[in-house]
Amino acid sequence: MDAMANTIRGWAENPVKFACSHGVNASPATEVADPGQLVHILIVEGFLLYSYKSLMDVVQKEEVGTVRSQIPNIHITRQYTVPDPLGLFGVCVFYLSVSILEFKLSYLDGLKSKEELYSQVYEDIWNTVLNRL
């Protein structure tokens, strides 16, 4: 996780240099008069990232894909020494951990197709970019 955090920080410091050093050619769109006006977006996937404090300092937006009806199944499949009451995880624990860790979550409907999810995330990211310009 530390290596990934360092890689993400390296990208954040200079996205164009980072891309070139990793064999990705800079597109002509990146050759503008004022490089400070460029917007670079990095998408990192993985649920464990949300609990890694070092990465949370650089993340600006989180999207979580889940089927809300599946949350109780997460609880059922876990093995606890002393089982907790049915519904505790889906109703309390999941949302409590989200509030304690101060996630800025946007929920995605896990029943939608990948194309619909990508489109929704793209639109959400694009709206965020436009609101910050």
C-alpha positions as CSV (number, residue, x, y, z in Angstrom):
1,M,0.0,0.0,0.0
2,D,2.9,2.4,0.7
3,A,4.3,1.8,-2.8
4,M,0.9,2.6,-4.3
5,A,0.5,5.7,-2.2
6,N,4.0,6.9,-3.3
7,T,3.1,6.2,-7.0
8,I,-0.2,8.2,-6.6
9,R,1.7,11.1,-5.0
10,G,4.2,11.0,-7.8
11,W,1.4,11.2,-10.4
12,A,-0.2,14.1,-8.4
13,E,3.0,16.1,-8.4
14,N,3.5,16.0,-12.1
15,P,1.0,13.9,-14.2
16,V,2.5,14.6,-17.6
17,K,6.1,13.8,-16.4
18,F,4.7,10.7,-14.6
19,A,2.9,9.5,-17.8
20,C,6.0,10.0,-20.0
21,S,8.2,8.2,-17.5
22,H,5.8,5.2,-17.7
23,G,5.8,5.1,-21.4
24,V,2.5,6.9,-22.0
25,N,2.7,9.6,-24.7
26,A,1.3,13.0,-23.9
27,S,-1.5,13.8,-26.2
28,P,-1.6,17.0,-28.2
29,A,-4.5,18.2,-25.9
30,T,-1.9,18.5,-23.1
31,E,0.2,21.0,-25.1
32,V,-1.7,24.2,-24.2
33,A,-0.4,27.7,-23.5
34,D,-1.1,27.5,-19.8
35,P,-0.4,24.1,-18.3
36,G,-1.9,25.2,-15.0
37,Q,-5.3,25.1,-16.6
38,L,-5.0,21.4,-17.4
39,V,-7.2,18.9,-15.4
40,H,-5.7,15.5,-14.8
41,I,-7.8,12.6,-13.5
42,L,-6.5,9.5,-11.9
43,I,-8.9,6.6,-11.1
44,V,-7.8,4.1,-8.5
45,E,-9.8,1.0,-7.8
46,G,-10.0,-1.0,-4.6
47,F,-12.2,-1.0,-1.5
48,L,-9.2,-1.3,0.9
49,L,-8.0,2.1,-0.3
50,Y,-10.8,3.7,1.8
51,S,-9.2,2.5,5.0
52,Y,-5.7,3.6,4.1
53,K,-5.3,7.0,5.8
54,S,-2.2,7.9,3.8
55,L,-4.2,7.8,0.6
56,M,-7.3,9.5,1.9
57,D,-5.2,12.7,2.2
58,V,-4.9,12.9,-1.6
59,V,-8.2,11.5,-2.7
60,Q,-10.8,14.1,-3.6
61,K,-13.8,11.9,-4.5
62,E,-14.9,8.4,-3.8
63,E,-17.4,6.2,-5.6
64,V,-18.7,3.0,-4.1
65,G,-20.5,0.4,-6.1
66,T,-22.8,-1.8,-4.1
67,V,-26.2,-3.3,-4.3
68,R,-27.9,-2.1,-1.1
69,S,-29.9,-5.4,-0.8
70,Q,-26.5,-7.3,-0.8
71,I,-25.2,-5.6,2.3
72,P,-26.9,-8.1,4.7
73,N,-25.2,-10.9,2.6
74,I,-21.8,-9.4,3.5
75,H,-22.7,-9.8,7.1
76,I,-23.9,-13.4,6.7
77,T,-20.8,-14.6,4.9
78,R,-18.4,-13.2,7.6
79,Q,-17.5,-15.5,10.5
80,Y,-17.5,-13.9,14.0
81,T,-16.6,-15.6,17.3
82,V,-19.7,-14.0,18.8
83,P,-22.3,-13.4,16.1
84,D,-24.0,-10.1,16.0
85,P,-27.7,-9.7,15.5
86,L,-29.0,-9.9,11.9
87,G,-29.2,-6.5,10.3
88,L,-26.6,-4.9,12.6
89,F,-23.9,-4.7,9.9
90,G,-26.1,-3.4,7.1
91,V,-28.0,-1.0,9.2
92,C,-25.4,0.2,11.6
93,V,-21.8,-1.0,11.2
94,F,-21.3,-0.2,7.5
95,Y,-22.8,3.3,7.8
96,L,-21.1,4.0,11.1
97,S,-17.7,3.2,9.6
98,V,-18.5,5.4,6.7
99,S,-19.3,8.3,9.0
100,I,-16.4,7.8,11.3
101,L,-13.9,7.7,8.5
102,E,-15.5,10.7,6.9
103,F,-15.9,9.3,3.5
104,K,-17.4,11.5,0.8
105,L,-19.2,8.6,-0.9
106,S,-21.4,8.5,-4.0
107,Y,-23.3,5.2,-4.3
108,L,-23.5,3.3,-7.5
109,D,-26.2,0.8,-8.3
110,G,-24.4,-2.5,-8.6
111,L,-27.2,-3.9,-10.7
112,K,-26.5,-1.6,-13.6
113,S,-24.3,-2.6,-16.6
114,K,-20.6,-1.6,-16.6
115,E,-21.3,0.9,-19.4
116,E,-24.0,2.6,-17.3
117,L,-21.7,2.7,-14.3
118,Y,-18.8,4.1,-16.3
119,S,-21.1,6.7,-17.8
120,Q,-22.4,7.7,-14.4
121,V,-18.9,8.0,-12.9
122,Y,-17.7,9.9,-15.9
123,E,-20.5,12.4,-15.7
124,D,-20.0,12.8,-11.9
125,I,-16.2,13.4,-12.4
126,W,-16.9,15.8,-15.3
127,N,-19.4,17.8,-13.2
128,T,-16.9,18.0,-10.3
129,V,-14.2,19.3,-12.7
130,L,-16.6,21.9,-14.2
131,N,-17.6,23.1,-10.7
132,R,-14.0,23.6,-9.7
133,L,-13.0,25.6,-12.8
